[in-house]
Each structure stands twice: as structure tokens, then as C-alpha cells.
């Protein structure tokens, strides 16, 4: 039996509980690739200090 893992990003904005993920398995499994995909798809932003921000806080 095998199991897949799915990466999840959570918004680092104040009092925000938003999170995003990619709905299907993709290669390679890296947060960098996930950030690139959700930036294009959903409008998430990533700051130079390493915070992930949902479109509402971007």
C-alpha cells in the first residue's frame, strides 16, 4: 500500500485561516513549485521574508 502526500500553504496574514493546495499530485513535490502554481492560479503572493499571503492579504 502506498500513500501520497499533498503540500498545503497557509496564509501568514493577521488572523487569517486561509489555505491552499494543488488538487492533484504533481512532480516535483516542492513548496517552491506549489507557490509558483498557486500564484498563477489563485493570486497568492510570497514576500521576500518568507511569508505566504492569500489574495485578500497580498
HTML snippet that shows the backbone in 3Dmol.js (N, CA, C, O; Angstrom):
<script src="https://3Dmol.org/build/3Dmol-min.js"></script>
<div id="view" style="width:600px;height:400px;position:relative"></div>
<script>
const pdb = `
ATOM      1  N   UNK A   1       0.848  -1.173   0.000  1.00  0.00           N
ATOM      2  CA  UNK A   1       0.000   0.000   0.000  1.00  0.00           C
ATOM      3  C   UNK A   1       0.897   1.240   0.000  1.00  0.00           C
ATOM      4  O   UNK A   1       1.909   1.284   0.700  1.00  0.00           O
ATOM      5  N   UNK A   2       0.523   2.227  -0.776  1.00  0.00           N
ATOM      6  CA  UNK A   2       1.282   3.468  -0.828  1.00  0.00           C
ATOM      7  C   UNK A   2       0.370   4.632  -0.461  1.00  0.00           C
ATOM      8  O   UNK A   2      -0.856   4.532  -0.501  1.00  0.00           O
ATOM      9  N   UNK A   3       1.005   5.720  -0.109  1.00  0.00           N
ATOM     10  CA  UNK A   3       0.247   6.928   0.227  1.00  0.00           C
ATOM     11  C   UNK A   3       0.909   8.126  -0.430  1.00  0.00           C
ATOM     12  O   UNK A   3       2.136   8.215  -0.484  1.00  0.00           O
ATOM     13  N   UNK A   4       0.110   9.029  -0.920  1.00  0.00           N
ATOM     14  CA  UNK A   4       0.611  10.277  -1.495  1.00  0.00           C
ATOM     15  C   UNK A   4       0.573  11.350  -0.431  1.00  0.00           C
ATOM     16  O   UNK A   4      -0.213  11.290   0.514  1.00  0.00           O
ATOM     17  N   UNK A   5       1.434  12.330  -0.603  1.00  0.00           N
ATOM     18  CA  UNK A   5       1.380  13.490   0.284  1.00  0.00           C
ATOM     19  C   UNK A   5       1.086  14.714  -0.566  1.00  0.00           C
ATOM     20  O   UNK A   5       1.543  14.820  -1.704  1.00  0.00           O
ATOM     21  N   UNK A   6       0.326  15.627  -0.007  1.00  0.00           N
ATOM     22  CA  UNK A   6      -0.040  16.844  -0.690  1.00  0.00           C
ATOM     23  C   UNK A   6       0.431  18.024   0.142  1.00  0.00           C
ATOM     24  O   UNK A   6       0.190  18.084   1.348  1.00  0.00           O
ATOM     25  N   UNK A   7       1.103  18.959  -0.510  1.00  0.00           N
ATOM     26  CA  UNK A   7       1.592  20.144   0.177  1.00  0.00           C
ATOM     27  C   UNK A   7       0.458  21.139   0.371  1.00  0.00           C
ATOM     28  O   UNK A   7      -0.417  21.267  -0.485  1.00  0.00           O
ATOM     29  N   UNK A   8       0.473  21.839   1.489  1.00  0.00           N
ATOM     30  CA  UNK A   8      -0.537  22.842   1.811  1.00  0.00           C
ATOM     31  C   UNK A   8       0.185  24.120   2.211  1.00  0.00           C
ATOM     32  O   UNK A   8       1.169  24.077   2.950  1.00  0.00           O
ATOM     33  N   UNK A   9      -0.304  25.259   1.724  1.00  0.00           N
ATOM     34  CA  UNK A   9       0.209  26.566   2.136  1.00  0.00           C
ATOM     35  C   UNK A   9      -0.856  27.255   2.967  1.00  0.00           C
ATOM     36  O   UNK A   9      -2.031  27.251   2.601  1.00  0.00           O
ATOM     37  N   UNK A  10      -0.456  27.842   4.074  1.00  0.00           N
ATOM     38  CA  UNK A  10      -1.366  28.601   4.931  1.00  0.00           C
ATOM     39  C   UNK A  10      -0.963  30.069   4.893  1.00  0.00           C
ATOM     40  O   UNK A  10       0.222  30.399   4.871  1.00  0.00           O
ATOM     41  N   UNK A  11      -1.970  30.951   4.885  1.00  0.00           N
ATOM     42  CA  UNK A  11      -1.716  32.385   4.852  1.00  0.00           C
ATOM     43  C   UNK A  11      -1.080  32.834   6.160  1.00  0.00           C
ATOM     44  O   UNK A  11      -1.507  32.427   7.240  1.00  0.00           O
ATOM     45  N   UNK A  12      -0.052  33.679   6.053  1.00  0.00           N
ATOM     46  CA  UNK A  12       0.627  34.231   7.217  1.00  0.00           C
ATOM     47  C   UNK A  12       0.093  35.606   7.593  1.00  0.00           C
ATOM     48  O   UNK A  12       0.693  36.287   8.424  1.00  0.00           O
ATOM     49  N   UNK A  13      -1.025  36.032   7.000  1.00  0.00           N
ATOM     50  CA  UNK A  13      -1.633  37.318   7.335  1.00  0.00           C
ATOM     51  C   UNK A  13      -2.224  37.293   8.733  1.00  0.00           C
ATOM     52  O   UNK A  13      -2.470  36.223   9.290  1.00  0.00           O
ATOM     53  N   UNK A  14      -2.452  38.465   9.298  1.00  0.00           N
ATOM     54  CA  UNK A  14      -3.009  38.577  10.644  1.00  0.00           C
ATOM     55  C   UNK A  14      -4.391  37.943  10.727  1.00  0.00           C
ATOM     56  O   UNK A  14      -5.277  38.279   9.941  1.00  0.00           O
ATOM     57  N   UNK A  15      -4.578  37.034  11.665  1.00  0.00           N
ATOM     58  CA  UNK A  15      -5.858  36.371  11.933  1.00  0.00           C
ATOM     59  C   UNK A  15      -6.502  35.767  10.684  1.00  0.00           C
ATOM     60  O   UNK A  15      -7.724  35.793  10.540  1.00  0.00           O
ATOM     61  N   UNK A  16      -5.694  35.232   9.797  1.00  0.00           N
ATOM     62  CA  UNK A  16      -6.212  34.622   8.575  1.00  0.00           C
ATOM     63  C   UNK A  16      -6.026  33.110   8.667  1.00  0.00           C
ATOM     64  O   UNK A  16      -4.964  32.632   9.066  1.00  0.00           O
ATOM     65  N   UNK A  17      -7.059  32.368   8.299  1.00  0.00           N
ATOM     66  CA  UNK A  17      -7.005  30.914   8.344  1.00  0.00           C
ATOM     67  C   UNK A  17      -7.106  30.310   6.945  1.00  0.00           C
ATOM     68  O   UNK A  17      -7.410  29.126   6.800  1.00  0.00           O
ATOM     69  N   UNK A  18      -6.850  31.120   5.917  1.00  0.00           N
ATOM     70  CA  UNK A  18      -6.933  30.633   4.543  1.00  0.00           C
ATOM     71  C   UNK A  18      -5.778  29.684   4.260  1.00  0.00           C
ATOM     72  O   UNK A  18      -4.670  29.853   4.769  1.00  0.00           O
ATOM     73  N   UNK A  19      -6.063  28.686   3.438  1.00  0.00           N
ATOM     74  CA  UNK A  19      -5.013  27.789   2.997  1.00  0.00           C
ATOM     75  C   UNK A  19      -5.312  27.342   1.585  1.00  0.00           C
ATOM     76  O   UNK A  19      -6.454  27.410   1.130  1.00  0.00           O
ATOM     77  N   UNK A  20      -4.287  26.886   0.891  1.00  0.00           N
ATOM     78  CA  UNK A  20      -4.442  26.430  -0.478  1.00  0.00           C
ATOM     79  C   UNK A  20      -3.572  25.203  -0.686  1.00  0.00           C
ATOM     80  O   UNK A  20      -2.637  24.944   0.072  1.00  0.00           O
ATOM     81  N   UNK A  21      -3.900  24.459  -1.724  1.00  0.00           N
ATOM     82  CA  UNK A  21      -3.134  23.279  -2.105  1.00  0.00           C
ATOM     83  C   UNK A  21      -3.376  23.037  -3.586  1.00  0.00           C
ATOM     84  O   UNK A  21      -4.258  23.654  -4.182  1.00  0.00           O
ATOM     85  N   UNK A  22      -2.615  22.160  -4.168  1.00  0.00           N
ATOM     86  CA  UNK A  22      -2.853  21.776  -5.546  1.00  0.00           C
ATOM     87  C   UNK A  22      -3.710  20.524  -5.511  1.00  0.00           C
ATOM     88  O   UNK A  22      -3.367  19.587  -4.790  1.00  0.00           O
ATOM     89  N   UNK A  23      -4.824  20.459  -6.265  1.00  0.00           N
ATOM     90  CA  UNK A  23      -5.785  19.373  -6.120  1.00  0.00           C
ATOM     91  C   UNK A  23      -5.314  18.015  -6.630  1.00  0.00           C
ATOM     92  O   UNK A  23      -5.939  17.002  -6.316  1.00  0.00           O
ATOM     93  N   UNK A  24      -4.244  17.964  -7.397  1.00  0.00           N
ATOM     94  CA  UNK A  24      -3.749  16.687  -7.916  1.00  0.00           C
ATOM     95  C   UNK A  24      -2.265  16.551  -7.620  1.00  0.00           C
ATOM     96  O   UNK A  24      -1.571  17.542  -7.393  1.00  0.00           O
ATOM     97  N   UNK A  25      -1.795  15.328  -7.626  1.00  0.00           N
ATOM     98  CA  UNK A  25      -0.373  15.077  -7.371  1.00  0.00           C
ATOM     99  C   UNK A  25       0.444  15.618  -8.543  1.00  0.00           C
ATOM    100  O   UNK A  25       0.050  15.480  -9.701  1.00  0.00           O
ATOM    101  N   UNK A  26       1.572  16.228  -8.235  1.00  0.00           N
ATOM    102  CA  UNK A  26       2.445  16.731  -9.285  1.00  0.00           C
ATOM    103  C   UNK A  26       3.893  16.495  -8.879  1.00  0.00           C
ATOM    104  O   UNK A  26       4.196  16.328  -7.698  1.00  0.00           O
ATOM    105  N   UNK A  27       4.777  16.484  -9.859  1.00  0.00           N
ATOM    106  CA  UNK A  27       6.212  16.326  -9.622  1.00  0.00           C
ATOM    107  C   UNK A  27       6.895  17.598 -10.068  1.00  0.00           C
ATOM    108  O   UNK A  27       6.451  18.170 -11.063  1.00  0.00           O
ATOM    109  N   UNK A  28       7.910  18.078  -9.437  1.00  0.00           N
ATOM    110  CA  UNK A  28       8.415  17.593  -8.155  1.00  0.00           C
ATOM    111  C   UNK A  28       7.573  18.129  -7.002  1.00  0.00           C
ATOM    112  O   UNK A  28       6.909  19.155  -7.143  1.00  0.00           O
ATOM    113  N   UNK A  29       7.597  17.459  -5.892  1.00  0.00           N
ATOM    114  CA  UNK A  29       6.857  17.877  -4.700  1.00  0.00           C
ATOM    115  C   UNK A  29       7.700  18.873  -3.905  1.00  0.00           C
ATOM    116  O   UNK A  29       8.406  18.488  -2.972  1.00  0.00           O
ATOM    117  N   UNK A  30       7.628  20.125  -4.268  1.00  0.00           N
ATOM    118  CA  UNK A  30       8.356  21.151  -3.519  1.00  0.00           C
ATOM    119  C   UNK A  30       7.426  22.315  -3.235  1.00  0.00           C
ATOM    120  O   UNK A  30       6.502  22.586  -4.002  1.00  0.00           O
ATOM    121  N   UNK A  31       7.673  22.999  -2.133  1.00  0.00           N
ATOM    122  CA  UNK A  31       6.885  24.185  -1.825  1.00  0.00           C
ATOM    123  C   UNK A  31       7.120  25.280  -2.858  1.00  0.00           C
ATOM    124  O   UNK A  31       6.207  26.051  -3.156  1.00  0.00           O
ATOM    125  N   UNK A  32       8.323  25.361  -3.407  1.00  0.00           N
ATOM    126  CA  UNK A  32       8.612  26.367  -4.438  1.00  0.00           C
ATOM    127  C   UNK A  32       7.697  26.172  -5.653  1.00  0.00           C
ATOM    128  O   UNK A  32       7.140  27.137  -6.176  1.00  0.00           O
ATOM    129  N   UNK A  33       7.548  24.926  -6.096  1.00  0.00           N
ATOM    130  CA  UNK A  33       6.686  24.644  -7.239  1.00  0.00           C
ATOM    131  C   UNK A  33       5.224  24.924  -6.888  1.00  0.00           C
ATOM    132  O   UNK A  33       4.496  25.487  -7.705  1.00  0.00           O
ATOM    133  N   UNK A  34       4.785  24.541  -5.689  1.00  0.00           N
ATOM    134  CA  UNK A  34       3.411  24.834  -5.272  1.00  0.00           C
ATOM    135  C   UNK A  34       3.163  26.337  -5.243  1.00  0.00           C
ATOM    136  O   UNK A  34       2.111  26.795  -5.689  1.00  0.00           O
ATOM    137  N   UNK A  35       4.113  27.113  -4.724  1.00  0.00           N
ATOM    138  CA  UNK A  35       3.959  28.573  -4.691  1.00  0.00           C
ATOM    139  C   UNK A  35       3.821  29.138  -6.102  1.00  0.00           C
ATOM    140  O   UNK A  35       2.995  30.023  -6.327  1.00  0.00           O
ATOM    141  N   UNK A  36       4.606  28.652  -7.048  1.00  0.00           N
ATOM    142  CA  UNK A  36       4.529  29.119  -8.434  1.00  0.00           C
ATOM    143  C   UNK A  36       3.151  28.813  -9.019  1.00  0.00           C
ATOM    144  O   UNK A  36       2.561  29.665  -9.683  1.00  0.00           O
ATOM    145  N   UNK A  37       2.636  27.613  -8.781  1.00  0.00           N
ATOM    146  CA  UNK A  37       1.347  27.220  -9.334  1.00  0.00           C
ATOM    147  C   UNK A  37       0.189  28.025  -8.749  1.00  0.00           C
ATOM    148  O   UNK A  37      -0.673  28.486  -9.497  1.00  0.00           O
ATOM    149  N   UNK A  38       0.150  28.203  -7.423  1.00  0.00           N
ATOM    150  CA  UNK A  38      -0.982  28.930  -6.825  1.00  0.00           C
ATOM    151  C   UNK A  38      -0.870  30.433  -7.042  1.00  0.00           C
ATOM    152  O   UNK A  38      -1.880  31.133  -6.971  1.00  0.00           O
ATOM    153  N   UNK A  39       0.314  30.941  -7.300  1.00  0.00           N
ATOM    154  CA  UNK A  39       0.449  32.362  -7.662  1.00  0.00           C
ATOM    155  C   UNK A  39      -0.252  32.601  -8.994  1.00  0.00           C
ATOM    156  O   UNK A  39      -0.982  33.581  -9.145  1.00  0.00           O
ATOM    157  N   UNK A  40      -0.036  31.714  -9.955  1.00  0.00           N
ATOM    158  CA  UNK A  40      -0.671  31.847 -11.263  1.00  0.00           C
ATOM    159  C   UNK A  40      -2.176  31.581 -11.190  1.00  0.00           C
ATOM    160  O   UNK A  40      -2.967  32.301 -11.797  1.00  0.00           O
ATOM    161  N   UNK A  41      -2.560  30.559 -10.456  1.00  0.00           N
ATOM    162  CA  UNK A  41      -3.964  30.124 -10.424  1.00  0.00           C
ATOM    163  C   UNK A  41      -4.834  31.004  -9.535  1.00  0.00           C
ATOM    164  O   UNK A  41      -5.928  31.399  -9.937  1.00  0.00           O
ATOM    165  N   UNK A  42      -4.352  31.319  -8.318  1.00  0.00           N
ATOM    166  CA  UNK A  42      -5.204  31.941  -7.310  1.00  0.00           C
ATOM    167  C   UNK A  42      -4.805  33.350  -6.892  1.00  0.00           C
ATOM    168  O   UNK A  42      -5.587  34.030  -6.229  1.00  0.00           O
ATOM    169  N   UNK A  43      -3.618  33.803  -7.257  1.00  0.00           N
ATOM    170  CA  UNK A  43      -3.199  35.137  -6.871  1.00  0.00           C
ATOM    171  C   UNK A  43      -2.503  35.232  -5.523  1.00  0.00           C
ATOM    172  O   UNK A  43      -2.378  36.327  -4.974  1.00  0.00           O
ATOM    173  N   UNK A  44      -2.050  34.115  -4.980  1.00  0.00           N
ATOM    174  CA  UNK A  44      -1.285  34.158  -3.726  1.00  0.00           C
ATOM    175  C   UNK A  44       0.023  34.888  -3.964  1.00  0.00           C
ATOM    176  O   UNK A  44       0.560  34.863  -5.072  1.00  0.00           O
ATOM    177  N   UNK A  45       0.541  35.540  -2.926  1.00  0.00           N
ATOM    178  CA  UNK A  45       1.800  36.285  -3.019  1.00  0.00           C
ATOM    179  C   UNK A  45       2.768  35.778  -1.956  1.00  0.00           C
ATOM    180  O   UNK A  45       2.358  35.267  -0.914  1.00  0.00           O
ATOM    181  N   UNK A  46       4.048  35.928  -2.237  1.00  0.00           N
ATOM    182  CA  UNK A  46       5.089  35.427  -1.360  1.00  0.00           C
ATOM    183  C   UNK A  46       6.110  36.529  -1.151  1.00  0.00           C
ATOM    184  O   UNK A  46       6.691  37.040  -2.108  1.00  0.00           O
ATOM    185  N   UNK A  47       6.325  36.890   0.095  1.00  0.00           N
ATOM    186  CA  UNK A  47       7.206  38.001   0.420  1.00  0.00           C
ATOM    187  C   UNK A  47       8.653  37.539   0.494  1.00  0.00           C
ATOM    188  O   UNK A  47       8.936  36.348   0.623  1.00  0.00           O
ATOM    189  N   UNK A  48       9.553  38.490   0.411  1.00  0.00           N
ATOM    190  CA  UNK A  48      10.976  38.161   0.476  1.00  0.00           C
ATOM    191  C   UNK A  48      11.382  37.616   1.840  1.00  0.00           C
ATOM    192  O   UNK A  48      12.375  36.899   1.959  1.00  0.00           O
ATOM    193  N   UNK A  49      10.608  37.959   2.868  1.00  0.00           N
ATOM    194  CA  UNK A  49      10.937  37.446   4.198  1.00  0.00           C
ATOM    195  C   UNK A  49      10.311  36.072   4.455  1.00  0.00           C
ATOM    196  O   UNK A  49      10.344  35.584   5.585  1.00  0.00           O
ATOM    197  N   UNK A  50       9.738  35.438   3.416  1.00  0.00           N
ATOM    198  CA  UNK A  50       9.270  34.070   3.517  1.00  0.00           C
ATOM    199  C   UNK A  50       7.827  33.868   3.908  1.00  0.00           C
ATOM    200  O   UNK A  50       7.423  32.734   4.167  1.00  0.00           O
ATOM    201  N   UNK A  51       7.023  34.935   3.961  1.00  0.00           N
ATOM    202  CA  UNK A  51       5.612  34.782   4.316  1.00  0.00           C
ATOM    203  C   UNK A  51       4.785  34.440   3.086  1.00  0.00           C
ATOM    204  O   UNK A  51       5.076  34.906   1.984  1.00  0.00           O
ATOM    205  N   UNK A  52       3.761  33.633   3.276  1.00  0.00           N
ATOM    206  CA  UNK A  52       2.791  33.298   2.225  1.00  0.00           C
ATOM    207  C   UNK A  52       1.531  34.091   2.512  1.00  0.00           C
ATOM    208  O   UNK A  52       1.022  34.062   3.633  1.00  0.00           O
ATOM    209  N   UNK A  53       1.017  34.804   1.506  1.00  0.00           N
ATOM    210  CA  UNK A  53      -0.161  35.648   1.716  1.00  0.00           C
ATOM    211  C   UNK A  53      -1.254  35.298   0.700  1.00  0.00           C
ATOM    212  O   UNK A  53      -1.006  35.198  -0.501  1.00  0.00           O
ATOM    213  N   UNK A  54      -2.469  35.116   1.223  1.00  0.00           N
ATOM    214  CA  UNK A  54      -3.617  34.838   0.356  1.00  0.00           C
ATOM    215  C   UNK A  54      -3.963  36.110  -0.426  1.00  0.00           C
ATOM    216  O   UNK A  54      -3.466  37.185  -0.088  1.00  0.00           O
ATOM    217  N   UNK A  55      -4.796  36.012  -1.453  1.00  0.00           N
ATOM    218  CA  UNK A  55      -5.142  37.195  -2.250  1.00  0.00           C
ATOM    219  C   UNK A  55      -5.739  38.329  -1.416  1.00  0.00           C
ATOM    220  O   UNK A  55      -5.553  39.499  -1.753  1.00  0.00           O
ATOM    221  N   UNK A  56      -6.442  38.010  -0.349  1.00  0.00           N
ATOM    222  CA  UNK A  56      -7.031  39.029   0.498  1.00  0.00           C
ATOM    223  C   UNK A  56      -5.963  39.866   1.238  1.00  0.00           C
ATOM    224  O   UNK A  56      -6.173  41.052   1.493  1.00  0.00           O
ATOM    225  N   UNK A  57      -4.843  39.255   1.573  1.00  0.00           N
ATOM    226  CA  UNK A  57      -3.790  39.953   2.315  1.00  0.00           C
ATOM    227  C   UNK A  57      -2.594  40.357   1.437  1.00  0.00           C
ATOM    228  O   UNK A  57      -1.661  41.000   1.918  1.00  0.00           O
ATOM    229  N   UNK A  58      -2.625  39.986   0.172  1.00  0.00           N
ATOM    230  CA  UNK A  58      -1.463  40.236  -0.707  1.00  0.00           C
ATOM    231  C   UNK A  58      -1.230  41.703  -0.964  1.00  0.00           C
ATOM    232  O   UNK A  58      -0.296  42.063  -1.679  1.00  0.00           O
TER     233      UNK A  58
END
`;
const viewer = $3Dmol.createViewer("view");
viewer.addModel(pdb, "pdb");
viewer.setStyle({}, {cartoon: {color: "spectrum"}});
viewer.zoomTo();
viewer.render();
</script>
